[in-house]
Amino acid sequence: MNPRTVIFEEEQRRLQEVCTRLTRDSLARAIFLIDKNGQILVAVGETANIDTTSLASLVAGTTAATSSLAKLVGEEEFPVHFHEGKRDNLHISLVGEDHILTVIFDERSSLGLVRLRVKKATEKLVEIFVALAERQGLGEEADLFSEITDEDIENLFSDTF
C-alpha cells in the first residue's frame, strides 16, 4: 500500500462490512485485511487470542516470498495460498496489487466454501479500493487538512505550553 494512502471513514466502514459478512458467510473464525506492508486495515471475528501484529507481518512476508517464488518459476504471481493445519486453516489471497485477505477457518467450514465467498468478497473489496484511489486522485486527500482551523492549531499548541 502506498504509505500516503488515507482510508476515509466511509471506506473503512465499507471494508469492515465486507469482512464481517465474509466471516459470517464463510463460517470463518477470523478475517484480516492487511496491506502489503503488514499493516492491518480490518480484523474481525475471533481475534482476541491472536497476536495480530505478528500475523499481519508474517502474512505480508509470506506473500512477498511467494511472489518471488512465482517469478522464479515463470509466473507473475500466486494470488492464493492455502495452509492446512490440524485445527485451523489459512486462506490467503491478494486483493488488487496492495492488499491481502487472510481467512482463518476450522472444521465448521470448508476450503470450497471459503474460496467461493472470498471470490465474491474480493470483488467488493477491489471496488472499494478503486473508489478510494479515485477519491484520492481528485485531491480529497488535501481536503483533510482544509477542515483544520487556525483556532484548532492554536488550541493544539496552547495545551503543550
Backbone as JSON Lines, residues from 0, in Angstrom:
{"i":0,"aa":"M","n":[0.84,-1.18,0.0],"ca":[0.0,0.0,0.0],"c":[0.88,1.23,0.0]}
{"i":1,"aa":"N","n":[0.51,2.18,-0.78],"ca":[1.23,3.44,-0.81],"c":[1.17,4.05,0.58]}
{"i":2,"aa":"P","n":[2.32,4.42,1.17],"ca":[2.29,4.96,2.53],"c":[1.48,6.25,2.64]}
{"i":3,"aa":"R","n":[1.21,6.91,1.53],"ca":[0.42,8.14,1.57],"c":[-1.07,7.86,1.47]}
{"i":4,"aa":"T","n":[-1.45,6.63,1.28],"ca":[-2.85,6.3,1.15],"c":[-3.58,6.56,2.46]}
{"i":5,"aa":"V","n":[-4.69,7.25,2.35],"ca":[-5.54,7.54,3.5],"c":[-6.85,6.79,3.29]}
{"i":6,"aa":"I","n":[-7.27,6.07,4.3],"ca":[-8.57,5.41,4.22],"c":[-9.55,6.26,5.01]}
{"i":7,"aa":"F","n":[-10.54,6.75,4.31],"ca":[-11.54,7.6,4.93],"c":[-12.52,6.75,5.72]}
{"i":8,"aa":"E","n":[-13.24,7.41,6.61],"ca":[-14.17,6.71,7.49],"c":[-15.2,5.88,6.7]}
{"i":9,"aa":"E","n":[-15.73,6.44,5.64],"ca":[-16.73,5.74,4.83],"c":[-16.16,4.45,4.24]}
{"i":10,"aa":"E","n":[-14.96,4.53,3.68],"ca":[-14.35,3.34,3.1],"c":[-13.98,2.33,4.17]}
{"i":11,"aa":"Q","n":[-13.53,2.8,5.33],"ca":[-13.22,1.9,6.44],"c":[-14.47,1.13,6.87]}
{"i":12,"aa":"R","n":[-15.59,1.84,6.94],"ca":[-16.85,1.2,7.32],"c":[-17.24,0.15,6.29]}
{"i":13,"aa":"R","n":[-17.09,0.47,5.01],"ca":[-17.46,-0.47,3.94],"c":[-16.53,-1.69,3.95]}
{"i":14,"aa":"L","n":[-15.23,-1.48,4.15],"ca":[-14.29,-2.61,4.24],"c":[-14.66,-3.51,5.41]}
{"i":15,"aa":"Q","n":[-14.98,-2.9,6.53],"ca":[-15.38,-3.65,7.73],"c":[-16.64,-4.47,7.46]}
{"i":16,"aa":"E","n":[-17.61,-3.88,6.78],"ca":[-18.86,-4.58,6.47],"c":[-18.61,-5.8,5.58]}
{"i":17,"aa":"V","n":[-17.78,-5.62,4.55],"ca":[-17.49,-6.74,3.65],"c":[-16.82,-7.88,4.42]}
{"i":18,"aa":"C","n":[-15.85,-7.53,5.25],"ca":[-15.12,-8.56,6.01],"c":[-16.02,-9.23,7.06]}
{"i":19,"aa":"T","n":[-16.88,-8.47,7.69],"ca":[-17.81,-9.04,8.67],"c":[-18.76,-10.02,7.99]}
{"i":20,"aa":"R","n":[-19.27,-9.62,6.84],"ca":[-20.17,-10.51,6.1],"c":[-19.43,-11.77,5.64]}
{"i":21,"aa":"L","n":[-18.19,-11.6,5.19],"ca":[-17.39,-12.75,4.76],"c":[-17.18,-13.71,5.92]}
{"i":22,"aa":"T","n":[-16.93,-13.19,7.1],"ca":[-16.77,-14.05,8.29],"c":[-18.0,-14.9,8.51]}
{"i":23,"aa":"R","n":[-19.14,-14.27,8.44],"ca":[-20.41,-14.97,8.64],"c":[-20.69,-15.97,7.51]}
{"i":24,"aa":"D","n":[-20.57,-15.51,6.27],"ca":[-20.95,-16.35,5.12],"c":[-20.0,-17.52,4.88]}
{"i":25,"aa":"S","n":[-18.75,-17.37,5.28],"ca":[-17.78,-18.45,5.06],"c":[-17.59,-19.32,6.31]}
{"i":26,"aa":"L","n":[-18.3,-18.98,7.38],"ca":[-18.16,-19.67,8.67],"c":[-16.72,-19.64,9.17]}
{"i":27,"aa":"A","n":[-16.06,-18.53,8.93],"ca":[-14.65,-18.36,9.33],"c":[-14.54,-18.0,10.8]}
{"i":28,"aa":"R","n":[-13.4,-18.29,11.36],"ca":[-13.13,-17.86,12.74],"c":[-12.73,-16.39,12.77]}
{"i":29,"aa":"A","n":[-11.89,-15.98,11.81],"ca":[-11.41,-14.6,11.79],"c":[-11.02,-14.21,10.36]}
{"i":30,"aa":"I","n":[-11.1,-12.92,10.11],"ca":[-10.71,-12.36,8.81],"c":[-9.81,-11.16,9.08]}
{"i":31,"aa":"F","n":[-8.74,-11.08,8.31],"ca":[-7.83,-9.93,8.38],"c":[-7.64,-9.37,6.99]}
{"i":32,"aa":"L","n":[-7.78,-8.07,6.85],"ca":[-7.43,-7.38,5.62],"c":[-6.18,-6.59,5.94]}
{"i":33,"aa":"I","n":[-5.12,-6.89,5.21],"ca":[-3.78,-6.37,5.52],"c":[-3.21,-5.72,4.27]}
{"i":34,"aa":"D","n":[-2.43,-4.66,4.45],"ca":[-1.74,-4.14,3.28],"c":[-0.4,-4.88,3.14]}
{"i":35,"aa":"K","n":[0.25,-4.72,2.01],"ca":[1.48,-5.47,1.75],"c":[2.65,-5.03,2.62]}
{"i":36,"aa":"N","n":[2.46,-3.93,3.37],"ca":[3.48,-3.51,4.33],"c":[3.27,-4.18,5.69]}
{"i":37,"aa":"G","n":[2.2,-4.96,5.82],"ca":[1.94,-5.66,7.07],"c":[1.08,-4.89,8.05]}
{"i":38,"aa":"Q","n":[0.39,-3.87,7.58],"ca":[-0.5,-3.09,8.44],"c":[-1.92,-3.65,8.34]}
{"i":39,"aa":"I","n":[-2.55,-3.85,9.48],"ca":[-3.92,-4.36,9.49],"c":[-4.88,-3.22,9.2]}
{"i":40,"aa":"L","n":[-5.75,-3.44,8.21],"ca":[-6.79,-2.47,7.89],"c":[-8.1,-2.86,8.56]}
{"i":41,"aa":"V","n":[-8.38,-4.17,8.59],"ca":[-9.6,-4.69,9.21],"c":[-9.27,-6.02,9.88]}
{"i":42,"aa":"A","n":[-9.8,-6.22,11.07],"ca":[-9.69,-7.5,11.77],"c":[-11.06,-7.78,12.39]}
{"i":43,"aa":"V","n":[-11.68,-8.88,11.98],"ca":[-13.0,-9.23,12.51],"c":[-13.02,-10.7,12.91]}
{"i":44,"aa":"G","n":[-13.96,-11.03,13.79],"ca":[-14.09,-12.41,14.23],"c":[-13.35,-12.66,15.53]}
{"i":45,"aa":"E","n":[-12.93,-13.9,15.7],"ca":[-12.25,-14.32,16.93],"c":[-10.77,-13.94,16.87]}
{"i":46,"aa":"T","n":[-10.48,-12.7,17.2],"ca":[-9.1,-12.2,17.09],"c":[-8.4,-12.02,18.44]}
{"i":47,"aa":"A","n":[-9.13,-12.21,19.53],"ca":[-8.58,-11.91,20.86],"c":[-7.35,-12.75,21.21]}
{"i":48,"aa":"N","n":[-7.3,-14.0,20.79],"ca":[-6.18,-14.87,21.16],"c":[-5.11,-14.96,20.07]}
{"i":49,"aa":"I","n":[-5.11,-14.0,19.17],"ca":[-4.14,-13.99,18.07],"c":[-3.26,-12.76,18.2]}
{"i":50,"aa":"D","n":[-1.97,-12.96,18.07],"ca":[-1.03,-11.83,18.01],"c":[-1.19,-11.22,16.62]}
{"i":51,"aa":"T","n":[-2.09,-10.26,16.51],"ca":[-2.46,-9.73,15.2],"c":[-1.32,-9.0,14.51]}
{"i":52,"aa":"T","n":[-0.46,-8.35,15.28],"ca":[0.67,-7.65,14.68],"c":[1.63,-8.63,14.02]}
{"i":53,"aa":"S","n":[1.94,-9.71,14.73],"ca":[2.81,-10.74,14.16],"c":[2.16,-11.41,12.97]}
{"i":54,"aa":"L","n":[0.87,-11.72,13.09],"ca":[0.17,-12.35,11.98],"c":[0.25,-11.48,10.73]}
{"i":55,"aa":"A","n":[-0.03,-10.2,10.86],"ca":[-0.02,-9.3,9.71],"c":[1.38,-9.23,9.09]}
{"i":56,"aa":"S","n":[2.4,-9.13,9.91],"ca":[3.77,-9.07,9.4],"c":[4.16,-10.36,8.69]}
{"i":57,"aa":"L","n":[3.81,-11.48,9.29],"ca":[4.16,-12.77,8.69],"c":[3.38,-13.03,7.41]}
{"i":58,"aa":"V","n":[2.11,-12.64,7.36],"ca":[1.33,-12.81,6.13],"c":[1.93,-11.95,5.02]}
{"i":59,"aa":"A","n":[2.29,-10.71,5.33],"ca":[2.9,-9.84,4.33],"c":[4.23,-10.43,3.85]}
{"i":60,"aa":"G","n":[5.03,-10.94,4.78],"ca":[6.31,-11.55,4.41],"c":[6.13,-12.81,3.58]}
{"i":61,"aa":"T","n":[5.18,-13.64,3.96],"ca":[4.89,-14.87,3.21],"c":[4.42,-14.53,1.8]}
{"i":62,"aa":"T","n":[3.59,-13.52,1.69],"ca":[3.1,-13.11,0.38],"c":[4.24,-12.6,-0.49]}
{"i":63,"aa":"A","n":[5.15,-11.83,0.09],"ca":[6.3,-11.34,-0.67],"c":[7.19,-12.5,-1.1]}
{"i":64,"aa":"A","n":[7.43,-13.46,-0.2],"ca":[8.26,-14.62,-0.55],"c":[7.59,-15.46,-1.63]}
{"i":65,"aa":"T","n":[6.29,-15.66,-1.53],"ca":[5.57,-16.44,-2.53],"c":[5.59,-15.74,-3.88]}
{"i":66,"aa":"S","n":[5.53,-14.43,-3.86],"ca":[5.62,-13.66,-5.1],"c":[6.97,-13.89,-5.77]}
{"i":67,"aa":"S","n":[8.02,-13.93,-4.99],"ca":[9.36,-14.21,-5.52],"c":[9.44,-15.63,-6.07]}
{"i":68,"aa":"L","n":[8.84,-16.58,-5.37],"ca":[8.8,-17.96,-5.86],"c":[8.08,-18.05,-7.2]}
{"i":69,"aa":"A","n":[6.97,-17.33,-7.32],"ca":[6.21,-17.33,-8.57],"c":[7.08,-16.84,-9.72]}
{"i":70,"aa":"K","n":[7.8,-15.77,-9.49],"ca":[8.67,-15.22,-10.54],"c":[9.77,-16.21,-10.93]}
{"i":71,"aa":"L","n":[10.29,-16.96,-9.95],"ca":[11.34,-17.95,-10.24],"c":[10.86,-19.05,-11.18]}
{"i":72,"aa":"V","n":[9.59,-19.4,-11.09],"ca":[9.06,-20.46,-11.94],"c":[8.3,-19.92,-13.15]}
{"i":73,"aa":"G","n":[8.43,-18.61,-13.38],"ca":[7.84,-18.02,-14.58],"c":[6.42,-17.54,-14.45]}
{"i":74,"aa":"E","n":[5.9,-17.48,-13.25],"ca":[4.55,-16.95,-13.03],"c":[4.66,-15.5,-12.6]}
{"i":75,"aa":"E","n":[3.63,-14.73,-12.9],"ca":[3.61,-13.35,-12.46],"c":[3.36,-13.27,-10.96]}
{"i":76,"aa":"E","n":[2.44,-14.1,-10.48],"ca":[2.05,-14.08,-9.07],"c":[1.33,-15.38,-8.75]}
{"i":77,"aa":"F","n":[1.36,-15.77,-7.48],"ca":[0.48,-16.82,-6.97],"c":[-0.53,-16.08,-6.1]}
{"i":78,"aa":"P","n":[-1.72,-15.8,-6.62],"ca":[-2.65,-14.93,-5.9],"c":[-3.32,-15.57,-4.69]}
{"i":79,"aa":"V","n":[-3.24,-16.89,-4.55],"ca":[-3.9,-17.57,-3.43],"c":[-2.92,-18.55,-2.8]}
{"i":80,"aa":"H","n":[-2.89,-18.57,-1.47],"ca":[-2.1,-19.54,-0.71],"c":[-3.05,-20.21,0.27]}
{"i":81,"aa":"F","n":[-2.83,-21.48,0.5],"ca":[-3.65,-22.2,1.46],"c":[-2.73,-23.0,2.36]}
{"i":82,"aa":"H","n":[-2.96,-22.89,3.66],"ca":[-2.18,-23.63,4.64],"c":[-3.15,-24.43,5.5]}
{"i":83,"aa":"E","n":[-2.95,-25.75,5.53],"ca":[-3.85,-26.63,6.27],"c":[-3.16,-27.1,7.54]}
{"i":84,"aa":"G","n":[-3.86,-26.92,8.66],"ca":[-3.34,-27.38,9.94],"c":[-4.23,-28.44,10.54]}
{"i":85,"aa":"K","n":[-3.84,-28.94,11.7],"ca":[-4.66,-29.95,12.38],"c":[-5.99,-29.37,12.84]}
{"i":86,"aa":"R","n":[-5.94,-28.13,13.31],"ca":[-7.15,-27.49,13.85],"c":[-7.63,-26.33,12.97]}
{"i":87,"aa":"D","n":[-6.71,-25.49,12.57],"ca":[-7.07,-24.3,11.81],"c":[-6.4,-24.3,10.45]}
{"i":88,"aa":"N","n":[-7.03,-23.57,9.54],"ca":[-6.52,-23.43,8.18],"c":[-6.43,-21.95,7.85]}
{"i":89,"aa":"L","n":[-5.5,-21.61,6.97],"ca":[-5.36,-20.23,6.5],"c":[-5.58,-20.19,5.0]}
{"i":90,"aa":"H","n":[-6.4,-19.28,4.57],"ca":[-6.59,-19.0,3.15],"c":[-6.14,-17.55,2.97]}
{"i":91,"aa":"I","n":[-5.09,-17.36,2.2],"ca":[-4.5,-16.05,1.99],"c":[-4.64,-15.71,0.51]}
{"i":92,"aa":"S","n":[-5.21,-14.55,0.21],"ca":[-5.38,-14.18,-1.19],"c":[-5.12,-12.69,-1.39]}
{"i":93,"aa":"L","n":[-4.65,-12.38,-2.57],"ca":[-4.38,-10.99,-2.92],"c":[-5.68,-10.28,-3.28]}
{"i":94,"aa":"V","n":[-5.77,-9.05,-2.86],"ca":[-6.88,-8.17,-3.21],"c":[-6.26,-6.99,-3.94]}
{"i":95,"aa":"G","n":[-6.35,-7.01,-5.26],"ca":[-5.66,-5.99,-6.04],"c":[-4.16,-6.18,-5.92]}
{"i":96,"aa":"E","n":[-3.44,-5.09,-6.05],"ca":[-1.98,-5.17,-6.01],"c":[-1.4,-4.92,-4.63]}
{"i":97,"aa":"D","n":[-2.16,-4.29,-3.75],"ca":[-1.59,-3.81,-2.5],"c":[-2.15,-4.4,-1.22]}
{"i":98,"aa":"H","n":[-3.12,-5.31,-1.33],"ca":[-3.79,-5.79,-0.12],"c":[-3.89,-7.3,-0.1]}
{"i":99,"aa":"I","n":[-4.0,-7.84,1.11],"ca":[-4.02,-9.28,1.33],"c":[-5.18,-9.6,2.26]}
{"i":100,"aa":"L","n":[-5.99,-10.56,1.85],"ca":[-7.11,-11.02,2.66],"c":[-6.73,-12.36,3.27]}
{"i":101,"aa":"T","n":[-6.82,-12.45,4.58],"ca":[-6.48,-13.69,5.29],"c":[-7.71,-14.19,6.02]}
{"i":102,"aa":"V","n":[-8.06,-15.43,5.74],"ca":[-9.22,-16.07,6.37],"c":[-8.71,-17.23,7.22]}
{"i":103,"aa":"I","n":[-9.06,-17.22,8.48],"ca":[-8.74,-18.33,9.37],"c":[-10.04,-19.1,9.59]}
{"i":104,"aa":"F","n":[-10.01,-20.4,9.28],"ca":[-11.21,-21.21,9.45],"c":[-10.85,-22.6,9.96]}
{"i":105,"aa":"D","n":[-11.86,-23.27,10.51],"ca":[-11.65,-24.6,11.07],"c":[-12.65,-25.58,10.45]}
{"i":106,"aa":"E","n":[-12.94,-26.67,11.15],"ca":[-13.79,-27.73,10.6],"c":[-15.25,-27.3,10.4]}
{"i":107,"aa":"R","n":[-15.63,-26.17,10.95],"ca":[-17.0,-25.69,10.73],"c":[-17.23,-25.26,9.28]}
{"i":108,"aa":"S","n":[-16.15,-25.01,8.57],"ca":[-16.24,-24.55,7.19],"c":[-15.47,-25.51,6.29]}
{"i":109,"aa":"S","n":[-15.36,-25.14,5.01],"ca":[-14.59,-25.96,4.07],"c":[-13.82,-25.03,3.13]}
{"i":110,"aa":"L","n":[-12.79,-25.57,2.54],"ca":[-12.0,-24.79,1.6],"c":[-12.86,-24.31,0.44]}
{"i":111,"aa":"G","n":[-13.74,-25.15,-0.06],"ca":[-14.61,-24.77,-1.16],"c":[-15.5,-23.59,-0.82]}
{"i":112,"aa":"L","n":[-16.11,-23.62,0.37],"ca":[-16.97,-22.51,0.8],"c":[-16.15,-21.24,0.96]}
{"i":113,"aa":"V","n":[-14.99,-21.35,1.58],"ca":[-14.14,-20.18,1.78],"c":[-13.74,-19.58,0.44]}
{"i":114,"aa":"R","n":[-13.3,-20.43,-0.49],"ca":[-12.88,-19.92,-1.81],"c":[-14.03,-19.21,-2.52]}
{"i":115,"aa":"L","n":[-15.23,-19.77,-2.47],"ca":[-16.39,-19.17,-3.12],"c":[-16.7,-17.8,-2.51]}
{"i":116,"aa":"R","n":[-16.75,-17.75,-1.19],"ca":[-17.09,-16.49,-0.51],"c":[-15.99,-15.45,-0.65]}
{"i":117,"aa":"V","n":[-14.73,-15.89,-0.63],"ca":[-13.61,-14.96,-0.79],"c":[-13.65,-14.32,-2.18]}
{"i":118,"aa":"K","n":[-13.98,-15.11,-3.18],"ca":[-14.05,-14.57,-4.54],"c":[-15.05,-13.42,-4.62]}
{"i":119,"aa":"K","n":[-16.23,-13.61,-4.05],"ca":[-17.26,-12.57,-4.07],"c":[-16.84,-11.36,-3.24]}
{"i":120,"aa":"A","n":[-16.28,-11.61,-2.08],"ca":[-15.85,-10.51,-1.21],"c":[-14.71,-9.72,-1.85]}
{"i":121,"aa":"T","n":[-13.8,-10.41,-2.52],"ca":[-12.67,-9.74,-3.15],"c":[-13.14,-8.75,-4.2]}
{"i":122,"aa":"E","n":[-14.15,-9.12,-4.96],"ca":[-14.7,-8.2,-5.96],"c":[-15.18,-6.92,-5.3]}
{"i":123,"aa":"K","n":[-15.86,-7.04,-4.17],"ca":[-16.37,-5.87,-3.46],"c":[-15.23,-5.04,-2.86]}
{"i":124,"aa":"L","n":[-14.23,-5.73,-2.31],"ca":[-13.09,-5.02,-1.73],"c":[-12.33,-4.24,-2.8]}
{"i":125,"aa":"V","n":[-12.14,-4.86,-3.96],"ca":[-11.44,-4.17,-5.06],"c":[-12.22,-2.92,-5.46]}
{"i":126,"aa":"E","n":[-13.54,-3.02,-5.54],"ca":[-14.37,-1.86,-5.88],"c":[-14.14,-0.73,-4.88]}
{"i":127,"aa":"I","n":[-14.07,-1.06,-3.61],"ca":[-13.85,-0.04,-2.58],"c":[-12.48,0.6,-2.75]}
{"i":128,"aa":"F","n":[-11.45,-0.21,-2.99],"ca":[-10.11,0.35,-3.15],"c":[-9.98,1.18,-4.42]}
{"i":129,"aa":"V","n":[-10.67,0.78,-5.49],"ca":[-10.66,1.58,-6.72],"c":[-11.33,2.93,-6.46]}
{"i":130,"aa":"A","n":[-12.48,2.91,-5.79],"ca":[-13.17,4.15,-5.47],"c":[-12.32,5.04,-4.57]}
{"i":131,"aa":"L","n":[-11.63,4.43,-3.63],"ca":[-10.74,5.18,-2.75],"c":[-9.61,5.83,-3.53]}
{"i":132,"aa":"A","n":[-9.01,5.09,-4.45],"ca":[-7.93,5.64,-5.28],"c":[-8.43,6.8,-6.12]}
{"i":133,"aa":"E","n":[-9.63,6.65,-6.67],"ca":[-10.21,7.73,-7.47],"c":[-10.49,8.95,-6.6]}
{"i":134,"aa":"R","n":[-11.0,8.72,-5.42],"ca":[-11.29,9.82,-4.49],"c":[-10.02,10.58,-4.15]}
{"i":135,"aa":"Q","n":[-8.94,9.84,-3.9],"ca":[-7.68,10.49,-3.56],"c":[-7.07,11.18,-4.77]}
{"i":136,"aa":"G","n":[-7.3,10.61,-5.95],"ca":[-6.79,11.22,-7.16],"c":[-7.45,12.55,-7.46]}
{"i":137,"aa":"L","n":[-8.64,12.76,-6.91],"ca":[-9.36,14.01,-7.13],"c":[-8.96,15.09,-6.13]}
{"i":138,"aa":"G","n":[-7.97,14.78,-5.31],"ca":[-7.45,15.8,-4.4],"c":[-8.13,15.85,-3.05]}
{"i":139,"aa":"E","n":[-8.97,14.87,-2.75],"ca":[-9.65,14.91,-1.46],"c":[-8.69,14.67,-0.3]}
{"i":140,"aa":"E","n":[-7.52,14.08,-0.59],"ca":[-6.54,13.89,0.48],"c":[-6.12,15.24,1.03]}
{"i":141,"aa":"A","n":[-5.92,16.21,0.15],"ca":[-5.55,17.55,0.59],"c":[-6.67,18.19,1.38]}
{"i":142,"aa":"D","n":[-7.93,17.82,1.07],"ca":[-9.07,18.39,1.75],"c":[-9.13,17.98,3.23]}
{"i":143,"aa":"L","n":[-8.41,16.94,3.6],"ca":[-8.38,16.53,5.01],"c":[-7.9,17.68,5.89]}
{"i":144,"aa":"F","n":[-6.96,18.43,5.39],"ca":[-6.36,19.5,6.18],"c":[-7.13,20.81,6.06]}
{"i":145,"aa":"S","n":[-8.02,20.92,5.09],"ca":[-8.79,22.15,4.93],"c":[-9.8,22.32,6.06]}
{"i":146,"aa":"E","n":[-10.12,21.23,6.75],"ca":[-11.08,21.31,7.85],"c":[-10.44,21.81,9.14]}
{"i":147,"aa":"I","n":[-9.13,21.88,9.2],"ca":[-8.43,22.34,10.39],"c":[-8.39,23.86,10.38]}
{"i":148,"aa":"T","n":[-8.88,24.46,11.45],"ca":[-8.93,25.91,11.53],"c":[-7.72,26.45,12.28]}
{"i":149,"aa":"D","n":[-7.51,27.75,12.17],"ca":[-6.44,28.4,12.92],"c":[-6.66,28.22,14.42]}
{"i":150,"aa":"E","n":[-7.93,28.22,14.82],"ca":[-8.26,28.01,16.23],"c":[-7.85,26.61,16.69]}
{"i":151,"aa":"D","n":[-8.06,25.59,15.83],"ca":[-7.65,24.23,16.16],"c":[-6.14,24.17,16.38]}
{"i":152,"aa":"I","n":[-5.4,24.8,15.51],"ca":[-3.93,24.8,15.62],"c":[-3.51,25.53,16.9]}
{"i":153,"aa":"E","n":[-4.13,26.68,17.17],"ca":[-3.8,27.44,18.38],"c":[-4.08,26.62,19.64]}
{"i":154,"aa":"N","n":[-5.23,25.92,19.64],"ca":[-5.59,25.1,20.8],"c":[-4.62,23.94,20.98]}
{"i":155,"aa":"L","n":[-4.18,23.38,19.9],"ca":[-3.24,22.27,19.96],"c":[-1.95,22.7,20.63]}
{"i":156,"aa":"F","n":[-1.41,23.85,20.22],"ca":[-0.13,24.28,20.76],"c":[-0.26,24.95,22.12]}
{"i":157,"aa":"S","n":[-1.41,25.51,22.42],"ca":[-1.57,26.15,23.73],"c":[-1.64,25.11,24.84]}
{"i":158,"aa":"D","n":[-2.08,23.89,24.5],"ca":[-2.13,22.82,25.51],"c":[-0.76,22.32,25.9]}
{"i":159,"aa":"T","n":[0.24,22.5,25.03],"ca":[1.56,21.95,25.32],"c":[2.48,22.96,25.96]}
{"i":160,"aa":"F","n":[2.09,24.23,25.99],"ca":[2.96,25.24,26.58],"c":[2.44,25.75,27.88]}
